[in-house]
């Protein structure tokens, strides 16, 4: 913490989120901080991508004055990410008071419109030079296809995961083919890319007492079409009218379907690789177990294309 200019007095583990490890920190001056330890190997773009993403968030906060961006603190050397040994990376954030939500939480129309106004502001900004290009293809796709053919694994949830994957393998492969067709339609549109957060769901929002919203977890920031963010807000274009009014830009229903399908397929890939490999019973593997079952059943319900 000293590398970030924080003299820690009390450190407490915070069992929140999925994948990363978090601590709350109280410094000697009574100020609170939030520290995250990540395994970049589990990130889509590794440590270089994490550095670029955190630098992008820092620039959006510093250069553009976007107060809704909860950006990392820079180290004494100016870096927003510090290596912690050969495997892990550390980021430190100012503590933000407020109420956070959860992934599948329903938003009121008023809450949704406030979020859409925030996204319209973000999408209108000049992208920082470090902004990564958001990869459109499904991360972990090859390993997912391998897991469908031969799930394997000998962890506590491997057998259960294998049954699910074998049962729904045909449906998952159909959705992958559907994804490819949708991706071709969206790429052919040729629209300009904007800075997107990537996962602006209620679990990544903090609502202040005055009603203002803050966005956390910027490791998914990337250049993409606006629908990458809008698809997280609602699958219904009519619910996105506030964004259309703010930007004058129409919503592409094919792109909405594409990114919702990508999210589901990426989750299945992540969960399948975790549960079909060596693992133990942990909060993360419990989350993956339930997430895999819920998601493959949704994929099996039929086409997602408009």
C-alpha positions as CSV (number, residue, x, y, z in Angstrom):
1,X,0.0,0.0,0.0
2,X,2.9,2.3,0.6
3,X,3.6,2.3,-3.2
4,X,0.2,4.0,-3.6
5,X,0.9,6.5,-0.8
6,X,-1.4,4.8,1.6
7,X,-0.1,4.1,5.2
8,X,-2.4,1.2,6.1
9,X,-3.4,0.9,9.8
10,X,-6.3,-1.7,9.5
11,X,-6.8,-4.2,6.6
12,X,-9.9,-6.4,6.4
13,X,-10.8,-9.0,3.8
14,X,-14.0,-8.2,1.8
15,X,-15.7,-11.3,0.5
16,X,-17.4,-9.7,-2.5
17,X,-17.3,-10.1,-6.3
18,X,-16.2,-13.0,-8.4
19,X,-12.7,-14.0,-9.4
20,X,-10.6,-11.2,-7.7
21,X,-9.8,-10.7,-4.1
22,X,-10.6,-7.5,-2.2
23,X,-9.7,-5.8,1.1
24,X,-10.9,-2.6,2.8
25,X,-8.1,-0.5,4.2
26,X,-8.2,2.2,6.8
27,X,-5.1,4.4,6.8
28,X,-3.5,6.3,9.7
29,X,-5.3,9.4,8.8
30,X,-8.7,7.8,9.0
31,X,-9.4,7.6,5.3
32,X,-10.8,4.4,3.8
33,X,-9.6,2.6,0.6
34,X,-10.5,-0.5,-1.4
35,X,-7.7,-2.7,-2.6
36,X,-8.1,-5.4,-5.3
37,X,-5.7,-8.3,-6.0
38,X,-6.2,-9.8,-9.4
39,X,-4.8,-12.8,-11.2
40,X,-4.3,-11.3,-14.7
41,X,-4.1,-14.8,-16.3
42,X,-7.9,-14.9,-15.7
43,X,-8.5,-11.6,-17.4
44,X,-9.3,-11.6,-21.1
45,X,-6.2,-9.5,-22.0
46,X,-3.8,-10.5,-19.2
47,X,-1.7,-8.0,-17.3
48,X,-1.0,-5.7,-20.3
49,X,-4.8,-5.4,-20.8
50,X,-5.4,-4.8,-17.2
51,X,-2.8,-2.0,-17.2
52,X,-4.4,-0.4,-20.3
53,X,-7.9,-0.6,-18.8
54,X,-6.9,0.9,-15.5
55,X,-5.0,3.7,-17.3
56,X,-8.1,4.4,-19.4
57,X,-10.3,4.7,-16.3
58,X,-7.7,7.0,-14.7
59,X,-7.6,9.3,-17.8
60,X,-11.4,9.5,-18.0
61,X,-11.5,10.7,-14.4
62,X,-8.5,13.0,-14.6
63,X,-8.7,14.4,-18.1
64,X,-12.5,14.5,-18.6
65,X,-13.5,15.0,-15.0
66,X,-16.0,12.1,-15.1
67,X,-16.9,11.9,-11.4
68,X,-18.9,8.7,-12.0
69,X,-15.7,6.8,-12.9
70,X,-14.3,5.1,-9.8
71,X,-10.7,5.1,-11.1
72,X,-7.7,3.5,-9.5
73,X,-5.1,5.5,-7.5
74,X,-1.8,6.0,-9.1
75,X,1.3,4.6,-7.5
76,X,4.3,6.8,-6.7
77,X,5.7,6.0,-10.1
78,X,2.4,7.0,-11.8
79,X,1.2,3.5,-12.6
80,X,-2.4,2.5,-11.7
81,X,-1.5,-1.2,-11.4
82,X,1.4,-2.8,-9.5
83,X,2.7,-6.3,-9.8
84,X,2.6,-8.4,-6.6
85,X,5.0,-11.2,-7.2
86,X,5.0,-13.2,-10.5
87,X,1.3,-14.0,-10.6
88,X,-0.8,-11.2,-9.1
89,X,-1.5,-7.5,-9.6
90,X,-2.7,-4.9,-7.1
91,X,-5.0,-1.9,-7.7
92,X,-6.2,0.6,-5.1
93,X,-9.3,2.7,-5.2
94,X,-10.7,5.4,-3.0
95,X,-13.6,4.1,-0.8
96,X,-16.9,5.3,-2.1
97,X,-19.8,5.4,0.3
98,X,-23.2,4.4,-1.0
99,X,-25.4,1.4,-1.8
100,X,-24.3,-1.2,-4.3
101,X,-26.6,-3.6,-6.1
102,X,-26.3,-7.1,-7.5
103,X,-26.0,-8.6,-11.0
104,X,-29.6,-9.6,-11.7
105,X,-31.2,-6.7,-9.8
106,X,-34.2,-5.1,-11.5
107,X,-33.9,-1.3,-11.9
108,X,-36.8,1.2,-11.8
109,X,-37.3,3.2,-15.0
110,X,-35.9,6.2,-13.2
111,X,-32.7,4.3,-12.1
112,X,-32.3,2.9,-15.7
113,X,-32.7,6.4,-17.2
114,X,-30.0,7.8,-14.9
115,X,-27.7,5.0,-16.0
116,X,-28.4,5.6,-19.6
117,X,-27.6,9.3,-19.2
118,X,-24.3,8.3,-17.6
119,X,-23.5,6.0,-20.5
120,X,-24.4,8.6,-23.1
121,X,-21.9,10.9,-21.4
122,X,-19.2,8.2,-21.4
123,X,-19.8,7.2,-25.1
124,X,-19.5,10.8,-26.2
125,X,-15.9,11.2,-24.8
126,X,-12.8,11.1,-26.9
127,X,-11.2,7.6,-26.2
128,X,-8.0,7.7,-24.3
129,X,-5.1,6.4,-26.3
130,X,-4.8,3.4,-23.9
131,X,-8.4,2.3,-24.5
132,X,-8.3,-1.4,-25.5
133,X,-10.4,-2.6,-28.4
134,X,-13.1,-4.9,-27.0
135,X,-12.7,-8.3,-28.7
136,X,-16.0,-9.4,-30.2
137,X,-15.5,-13.1,-30.3
138,X,-16.4,-15.3,-27.3
139,X,-13.4,-15.5,-24.9
140,X,-12.5,-19.1,-24.2
141,X,-14.4,-20.4,-27.2
142,X,-12.0,-23.1,-28.2
143,X,-11.8,-24.5,-24.7
144,X,-15.6,-24.4,-24.4
145,X,-16.0,-26.5,-27.5
146,X,-13.5,-28.9,-26.1
147,X,-15.4,-29.1,-22.9
148,X,-18.6,-29.8,-24.7
149,X,-17.0,-32.8,-26.4
150,X,-15.1,-34.1,-23.4
151,X,-16.0,-32.3,-20.1
152,X,-13.6,-34.3,-17.9
153,X,-12.4,-33.1,-14.5
154,X,-12.3,-34.6,-11.1
155,X,-13.3,-31.7,-8.8
156,X,-16.4,-31.7,-6.6
157,X,-18.6,-30.1,-9.3
158,X,-17.0,-31.7,-12.4
159,X,-19.5,-34.6,-12.7
160,X,-22.5,-32.3,-12.4
161,X,-21.0,-29.9,-14.9
162,X,-20.3,-32.7,-17.3
163,X,-23.9,-33.9,-17.2
164,X,-25.1,-30.3,-18.0
165,X,-22.6,-29.8,-20.8
166,X,-23.4,-33.1,-22.5
167,X,-27.1,-32.5,-22.2
168,X,-27.0,-29.1,-23.7
169,X,-24.0,-29.4,-26.1
170,X,-26.2,-29.2,-29.2
171,X,-27.9,-26.0,-28.0
172,X,-24.7,-24.3,-27.1
173,X,-23.2,-25.1,-30.5
174,X,-26.3,-23.7,-32.1
175,X,-26.0,-20.5,-30.1
176,X,-22.3,-20.2,-31.2
177,X,-23.4,-20.5,-34.8
178,X,-26.1,-17.9,-34.2
179,X,-23.5,-15.6,-32.5
180,X,-21.3,-15.8,-35.7
181,X,-24.2,-14.7,-37.9
182,X,-25.1,-11.8,-35.6
183,X,-21.4,-10.8,-35.4
184,X,-21.3,-10.7,-39.2
185,X,-24.3,-8.4,-39.3
186,X,-22.9,-6.0,-36.7
187,X,-19.4,-5.9,-38.3
188,X,-21.0,-5.1,-41.6
189,X,-22.8,-2.1,-40.1
190,X,-19.5,-0.3,-40.0
191,X,-20.5,2.1,-37.2
192,X,-17.8,4.0,-35.2
193,X,-16.6,2.7,-31.9
194,X,-17.0,4.4,-28.5
195,X,-15.6,4.0,-25.0
196,X,-17.7,1.4,-23.3
197,X,-17.6,0.1,-19.8
198,X,-18.6,-3.4,-20.7
199,X,-20.5,-4.5,-17.6
200,X,-22.7,-1.6,-16.4
201,X,-25.1,-3.8,-14.4
202,X,-26.3,-2.9,-10.9
203,X,-23.6,-5.0,-9.3
204,X,-21.0,-2.5,-10.7
205,X,-23.0,0.5,-9.6
206,X,-22.8,2.5,-6.4
207,X,-25.8,4.8,-5.6
208,X,-24.9,7.8,-3.5
209,X,-27.3,9.2,-1.0
210,X,-28.0,12.1,-3.4
211,X,-29.0,9.7,-6.1
212,X,-25.8,10.0,-8.2
213,X,-24.5,6.8,-9.7
214,X,-20.9,5.7,-9.7
215,X,-19.4,3.0,-12.0
216,X,-16.8,0.5,-10.6
217,X,-14.8,-2.4,-12.1
218,X,-13.3,-0.8,-15.2
219,X,-11.2,-3.8,-16.1
220,X,-13.7,-4.5,-18.9
221,X,-13.5,-1.0,-20.5
222,X,-13.1,-1.2,-24.3
223,X,-13.8,0.3,-27.7
224,X,-17.0,-1.1,-29.1
225,X,-20.4,-0.2,-30.5
226,X,-22.6,1.4,-27.8
227,X,-24.8,-1.7,-27.7
228,X,-22.1,-3.5,-25.8
229,X,-23.2,-1.4,-22.8
230,X,-26.8,-1.0,-23.7
231,X,-27.4,-4.7,-23.9
232,X,-26.6,-5.0,-20.2
233,X,-29.1,-2.3,-19.3
234,X,-32.1,-3.9,-21.2
235,X,-32.9,-6.2,-24.1
236,X,-35.9,-4.0,-24.9
237,X,-35.0,-1.1,-27.3
238,X,-38.1,0.8,-26.0
239,X,-36.5,0.9,-22.6
240,X,-33.5,2.6,-24.0
241,X,-35.3,5.7,-25.3
242,X,-33.5,8.0,-22.8
243,X,-30.2,7.1,-24.5
244,X,-31.6,7.7,-28.0
245,X,-32.9,11.1,-26.9
246,X,-29.5,12.0,-25.3
247,X,-27.4,10.9,-28.2
248,X,-29.6,11.0,-31.3
249,X,-28.4,7.6,-32.1
250,X,-30.8,4.7,-32.8
251,X,-30.3,1.3,-31.1
252,X,-29.4,-1.7,-33.3
253,X,-31.5,-4.7,-32.0
254,X,-29.1,-7.1,-33.7
255,X,-26.2,-5.7,-31.8
256,X,-28.2,-5.9,-28.5
257,X,-28.9,-9.6,-29.2
258,X,-25.3,-10.2,-30.1
259,X,-23.8,-8.8,-26.9
260,X,-26.4,-10.5,-24.7
261,X,-25.6,-13.8,-26.4
262,X,-21.9,-13.1,-26.1
263,X,-22.2,-12.5,-22.4
264,X,-24.1,-15.8,-21.9
265,X,-21.6,-17.8,-24.0
266,X,-18.6,-16.2,-22.3
267,X,-20.1,-17.2,-18.9
268,X,-20.6,-20.8,-20.0
269,X,-17.0,-20.9,-21.3
270,X,-15.6,-19.5,-18.0
271,X,-17.7,-21.7,-15.8
272,X,-17.0,-24.8,-17.9
273,X,-13.3,-24.4,-17.9
274,X,-13.3,-23.8,-14.2
275,X,-15.5,-26.7,-13.2
276,X,-14.0,-29.2,-15.7
277,X,-10.5,-28.5,-14.5
278,X,-8.9,-29.0,-11.1
279,X,-10.9,-27.1,-8.4
280,X,-12.1,-27.2,-4.9
281,X,-15.3,-26.1,-3.2
282,X,-15.0,-22.3,-2.8
283,X,-17.5,-19.4,-3.1
284,X,-16.3,-18.9,-6.7
285,X,-16.8,-22.5,-7.7
286,X,-20.2,-22.5,-6.0
287,X,-21.1,-19.4,-8.1
288,X,-19.8,-21.1,-11.2
289,X,-21.9,-24.2,-10.5
290,X,-25.2,-22.3,-10.2
291,X,-24.2,-19.9,-13.0
292,X,-23.5,-22.7,-15.4
293,X,-26.9,-24.4,-14.8
294,X,-28.8,-21.2,-15.1
295,X,-27.1,-20.0,-18.3
296,X,-27.0,-23.2,-20.3
297,X,-30.8,-23.6,-19.7
298,X,-31.4,-20.1,-21.0
299,X,-29.2,-20.9,-24.1
300,X,-31.3,-24.0,-24.7
301,X,-34.6,-22.1,-24.8
302,X,-34.0,-21.2,-28.5
303,X,-32.7,-18.5,-30.8
304,X,-31.7,-15.1,-29.5
305,X,-31.7,-13.2,-32.8
306,X,-34.4,-10.5,-33.5
